[in-house]
Amino acid sequence: MYWFYKKMKYKELQSEMEKAFEKWSENPANDENYTAYDVAKQKFMAYCVDTLAELMEENKDVLERLKNA
């Protein structure tokens, strides 16, 4: 269930970022749209980094095997 939530949140943030980008790309001179896109992108990227850090913490054995390969 936990990873199901993570996947849903990922898709939600990705969709918000894509919609904000589309809106901004229709009118690149609009600073408000750019700010909305930038905020959405930062939220998405932060979520990805947090998830990756969590995965790395949970899978230390896999990382050690990769280092020694």
C-alpha positions, 0 to 999 in steps of 0.5 A: 500500500505504501508504494502505491501511495508513492506512485500516485503522488509521483504521478500527481506531481508530475502531472501538475508540473507538465500542466504548469509547463504547458500553460507557461509555454503558451505564453513564455513572457508571463512571469506568473506562469513561469513561477507556477511551473518552477514551483511545480517542478521543484515540488516534483524534483524534491519528491523524487529525491526524497523517494530515491534517498528512501530507496537507497536507505532501504536497499543498502545491501544492493548498493554495496553489491553494486559498489563491489561489482 
